[in-house]
Every structure is written in C-alpha cells, then in structure tokens.
C-alpha cells in the first residue's frame, strides 16, 4: 500500500510499502483496516504510525492536512 501525506504547510511526502497503519486516540492504540480508509476521520487522533518494509514512521496529526491512500 502507498500513501501520500499532505502537510498543512503545502508540502507532501510519499510513504511506500506500508504494511500496517496504527493510530492513537483517547482509548489507546488501534490498527486501521484497509476497509476503513475511505471514511477515516482524524478527529480525536493524537498520532499516526506507518509500519513499512523499511521501518516505522510516526507523524503528529496536528501537522497533517490529509492523507491520500489512493496514491499510486
């Protein structure tokens, strides 16, 4: 899976070879299923983590404008 993260400042970064997506909200850490990607909302989310073939990437949600999971 691939995603493009768009920052509030106008730049973006591509994340390739995503194996697992995890986020943390008030109830603790949760895993995001691929079936939930189209309707996922950032409200109440503290951090967003991508586990990729190259390692772990962690992003603060306050810096993210949106994430395009349909990117190729």
N, C-alpha and C positions, 0 to 999 in steps of 0.2 A: 504494500500500500504506500501511497505517496501523498504528502500534504504540502501546501504552500501556506506559510504563516505570514499574514499581513499585519505589520505593526502600525500603531497609531501615528507614528512619525512619517509614514509614507513608504518605508522600505519593506521588503519581503525576503523570506528565506525558504528554500525548499528542503523538506525532510524526506529522504528516500528510505526504502526498505524498512518501513515501520512494521514491527512485529506485534506490539501491544501498546494500547493507549490507556493511561491511567490519569485520573484527576482526583483532587481532594476537595471536599466540601465540608459543611458543618458536621456531617455524620461520619467523616473519616474518608479514607481512600476507597475508590471504586474503579472498576475497569469499564471502559466504554466499548460496547459491542458495535460491530460494523453496521448492524441494522438500525442503530440509534443515531448515526452520523448526520442524517439529513434533518433531524429535528432537535439536535442537541443545542441547549442554551447555556451561556456562560454565567447566568445569574447564580450567585451563591458559591461560585467556584473560586478557590484560592490559588491552586497551581495545576498545571497541565504537564504531564510527562509522556514522552515518546520513548519506548524501548525499541532500538533499531539494531540492525546487524552490527553496527559499529559502536554501539554503546547506548547510554542513557542521556536524553536531553530533557531538561526541565525549564519550563517557561512560567513567568509570572503572568497571570491573566490580565492584570491592570495594563500591561503593555501591548496586549494583542487586540487588534481591531476585529479580525475574523480569520478563520482557518478554512481554506478550500481543500476539502478531501477528494474532490473530483479531479484535481490536477493530474496531468499525465506527464 
